[in-house]
Amino acid sequence: MATEQDYQGLYDRIAALRDTVTNRLSSELISNPQLGDSLTQQIDALLQSVVDADAKAPAPPDGGLAQLAGIGPDAAHNFGQTRMTQGVEPYDETITSERIIAVGDMYYLYQHETIGVFRVVRKLQELFRAGAVRLSAGPGAYALYQFDRREVLRYTQRDRIGAYRRIFGYGSGSGPTGSRPNIDFHKLFTHFVHQVTLFWRDKRISDVIRERAFDPSFGSIAIVRRSGLDLRNNLKWLSFGHLNVLRVEVMQLLEEAFRILNSDDVKRLFGADNAWDVVEEVLIRYFNERLVTSPRQRMGVTGREVLRWLAQDHILKTSRPEFEALLLEIAEYAEEWLTSAQAMGLAARTGEARVLPWDRTSPAPLRVVGRTPPGVPVQRAPARGLGNRV
């Protein structure tokens, strides 16, 4: 059990140790920056081991209050002899990965729902029931019949749209009774993706044009970590409820829909080579829509990978080499998501301001040289939701 005097002395000794080590190794630290990172990690680990050992020590029944107040035989003679605690469990370490992974699956499903996969299947059902298409007893026709019969057992379209609204803030309406739309998700998700792409862009520039290309002093992992934790904490309280069951069911529904669209008789009906060709043909022929299939589908795939990465404890790593190695897993996914979202008008690449204020809905976009005069903000289309088209 540490006293206040021990507590103060510990941090004073750690500070003196850091000062002594850096002073003696100053010349080596200039030529080898990785040495400084290694020393910092070792001293931090030493400090953490002492803190953990003290936290496991049994506390007195009164928590040290009598000692502090000067009551009883254990009363402290001076302030330095009173008991000092080390704090509580960090907030960012208390999260369940299963729920964040479920959010990633829901994001994947939302993009496919927005593309119109389920609307295409419903249109095929209408045409099949009306006898308006040449489908009779083939595998696609039979699967359409089964799809229709099982509909009574599934979550409805309204349930899905309400879940998207509650988790991501996408779409219109108020969502399920008692829920609130997550209006902060898109700006936090876009901000995190921006920070990942900026970090690796800085890293690539450093590797190409700077001396000592592997000097880790260029680029801040703290900004990336903070933006990721903000997003993860935002999703923490919005991933409860029936989300887990719903995403499993709708993932099965999506697989069944593609089995129908990829059946030989359905593909032959539209002269298509695969299921995606059927989707696009129906959207053009019966809905007269502008196709956004490719960018939306890639946003679903890459966005799910980014959210899956956040579900693990990678974001909590403090060692730069370890953090960079883990962050590399989503570097290309983040760049591809941002490019697809930029093509859709759902995001813009940030300018010089890398920190997102809470009163701003999105990062400041870059000005296009020769097109946008200085001081004039770039106008962007708002984030598109489901609206009434699903």
N, C-alpha and C positions, 0 to 999 in steps of 0.2 A: 504494500500500500504506500503510494508516494505521498509525501507531504508537500506543502507549498514550497518549502525551501528546496527539496529534492527536484521538484518540477522546474523551478526557476534555474537551478544549477544545471540540470540536464540540457536545457536549450542554450544556456550560456556556453557550456562545454562543446556542444555541437557546432555552435557558431565559431568558437575558437578553433575547432578542428578544421572547419572549412577554410578559415582564414590562413591557417598554417600550411595546409596542403596546397592551396592555390599560390601562396607566396613562394613555396619551395619549388613548385613545378611550373612557374610562370612561363619560362622559356619553352618548355615542352608543350604547354597548352596552346601557345601561339601557332606552332607548327603542326600540332595534332589535336584539332578540336574534339575529336571523338574521345580523347582521354578525359576531358572535362566532363563529358556526359557520363562516362563510366564511373568517374569518381563521385559525381553527384548521386548516381543511382546507388552506389555502395553505401554512402553515408546515409541516404534516405532509408535504405533497407535496415541499417543499423539502428537508426532512430525508431523506425516502425516496430522493430522487434522488442525494443524496450517498452514502447507504448502498449503493445499487445500483451506483454507479460504483466504489466501493471494492471491492465483492464481485467485480466483473469483472476487477479488476487481478490480474495473474499473481502467484502466491505463490512464494517461494523453494523450491528442491527439498526442503529439510528442514523446510518449514513455519514457519521462524523459530526452531527449537529451539536451533541453535548461537548465534544472536544473543542469545537469552534466557539461555543457560547461560554466555555469555562465552567462546566458543571460536572461533578463527579470525579472519581479518581483518575480518569484519563484526560482531564482538562489540560489544554495546551498552555504552556508557560509563555509562549510568544506566538505571533502569527505564523511564522515559518514552520511550526510543528503541526499545523492543522492539515487535515486530509484534503487532497486536491484530486479531482477526477479528470479523465482524459477526454471527455466528450461522449457523444452518442454515435451510433452507426451512421455513416454517410448516406444522404438521401438518394444519390444517384446509383447506389449499389443495390437498392431494393426494388427489383423489377423482375417480372416473369417473362422469359423469352417466348413462351408459347403464345402469349397474347399479341406480342409485336409481330411474330411470324404470321399469325392469323390476319393481322391488319395488312401485311404485305400481300397475302392471298386475296383479300378483299379489294385491294387496289388493282391487282391483276384482273379480277372479275369486273371491276367497274369499267376499265378501259375496253374490255370486250363487250360489255353491255352498251357502252357509248358507241362503239363501232356499229352495233345493230345486229349482232349474231342472233339473239333471242327473237328480235322482231322479224328477222328473215325466216326463222323456223315457224313462227306464228303465221306469217304470210303463206308459207307453204301449206300449213294446216288448213287455212281458209280456202286456198285453191284446191286442195285435195278433197275437202268436204263438198265444195261446189262442183266438183268434176270438171274444173276449168283447165286442168293439166293432164298430160298423158301418164298418170301414175295409177297402177291398179293393184298388183299383188307382188311387186318386187320387194327387195330388202328395205329400200327407202320408204316405200308406202307402208309397209308393216311397222317400221320403226316410228313413223309419224302417228300411226294409230296408237301404239303403246305410249308414245310421248304425251298424247292427248289424254289417255286413260289415267296416267299417273299424276296428272296435274293437280288433282284434288288432294294428294298427299304432300305436296311440296309447299314451301314458302311462296307467297304470291309475288307478283311483280311489285306491288305496293310495299311489301316487306323489304324487298331488296333495295328499292329506291330510298326508303326510310333509313336503312342501315348505311347507305352511302352518304346520306345527308348528315347522319349523326356522327359518323367517323371522320369524314373528309370535308364536310360542309359543301359538297357538290350537289347541284340540283336545286329545285325550288320547294317551297313548303316548309313546314315546321318540323317534319319528321315524326317519329312515334310520340305518343302522349307522354309527357314528363321528361322528354329528352331535349337537348340543346344542340343545334348544329355546330360543328367544330370549324368555326370560321378562320381559325389560325393555322389550320393544317397546311394549306397550299403555300402560304408565305414562308412557313418554317421549313417545309420540305424543299421548296425551291432554294431557300437560303443555304441549307445544308449542302445541297448538290452544287451550288455555286462555290462554296468554300472548298469542297473536295476538288473541283475542277481547277480552281485558282491555285490551290496548293500544288497540284501536280504540274500545272503550267509553269509556275515559278520554279519548281524542281527541275523541269526539263530545260528551262532557260539557264538555270544555274549549272547544269551538267554540260551545257554546250559552250557558254561564253565566259564563264568565270574561272579564275584560277582555283586550284584545289576543288575540283568539280564536286567532290563528295563532302564538302564542308556543310554540316547540317544547320548552319546559322541562318540560312536563307529560307524563309517560309515559316509560318507559325502553326504548330500543331494545336496550340491552345484555342485558336479561333475555330478550327475544324471541330475540336472536341466540344467546345461550348455550343456551337450551332447544332451538333448532333444530339447533345444532351437536352437542349431545349425542345427539339422535335420529339425525342423519346419520352420526355416527361409530359409533353402535350398528349401523346397517345396513351399514356399509362392509365388514365382514368376514363378513357373512351373505348377501351377494348374489353370491358366487362359485358355481361348479359349473354344473349343468344348468338353472339358473333361467331364463336367457335363452331357451333353446330350449323349455323347458316352457311358459313363459307365451305364446310365439307359438302353440304347438300348441293350448293350452287356449283361447286367444282365438278361434282358428278353430273349435274345438269348440263354444264358446258361440254363435257366429254360426250354425253349422249347427243347433244345438238350437232357436234362435229361428226359423229358417227352417221347421223342422218344425212348431213350435207355432203359427206364423202362417199355415200352409197352410189353404186353404178347407175341405177335408174334415175336418181336425182341429177347426177352430173351429166348424164346423157340428155336429160330434158333441157338443160341450159347450154349444152356444148362446152362444158367446163372440164378442166384437167384435174382440179382438186377442189377441196371444200371452200377455200378462200375465193376461188373464182365464182363459185355459186353465190357466196355472200355478196360479192361486188355486183354480180349480174342482177340479182334480185333488188338490191338497193338502187341501182340505176333504173331498172325497168319499171319497178312498182312504186318507188319512193322518190325518184328523181333527185337523188342526193349527190352532193359532192363527196367523193371518196376520201376518207382519211384513214384507210385501213392500215397502211404500213407504219406511219408514225405513231398512231394510237397503239398498235399492237406492240411495237418496240418500247413505248413508254410503259406499257403494262409489264413487260418482261424485265426491263432494266430497273423500273421503280420497285418491283417486288424484290429484286436482288439487293438493292440499297437498304430497304427496310429489314430484310432478313439479316443483313450485316449489323444493323443497329440492335437487333434482338439479342446479340451476344455481348460479352463484356469487353469487346475489342476497343470500344470508345473510351474505356477507363484506363487504358495503358498509358503510363507516364514516360516510359523509355522511348526516345525518339526512334532508334532503329527498329524496335519491335512494333511501334505504332505505324511507322511508314510501311513496314512489310505487310501488316494486316490491312492497312488502308489501300494498298495497291490492288487488293481483291476487287474493289468497287470503283477504281479510277476510271476505267473505260466505260463501265455501266453509267456512271454519273455524267461523263462527257456525252455519251449517246443519248441519255434521257434529256439533257439540256438542249442538245441539237434538235431532237424531235419536238420538244416543247416550244422551242424558238420557231420552228417551222410552222407550228400550229397557232402561234400567237399567244401561247400560254405562259411564256417566260421570256426574259431578255437577259443577255449577259451583263453583269454588273460593271460599273465604272470604277473609279478610284475608291469610293466609299465601300469598305468591305464589311462593316458592321451594320446590321439591320436594326434601326430603331423600332421600338414597339409601336409607335404611332404611324409607321409606314407600312403599307400593304405589300410592298415588294421592293427588292433592291433597286438602286438607281441604275438605269440602263446606260449603256455606252452611247455616245453621240456618233452618228455616222458622218465621217468627214466629207464635206461637200454637199451634204443633204440637209442636215439639221443645224441651224444657226446656233452659236453659243448662247446659253441661257434659256433656250427653248426646250422643254422636256419632250422626250419621245413619247408619242401616243401609242398605247398598246391596247389590243382587244382584251376585255376582261376574261377571267377564267371561265370556260364554258362548263355548264352543268348539264344534267340530264333534261331539265325542263319538262315539257309535255311530249317529247318525241319518243320516249321509250315505251 
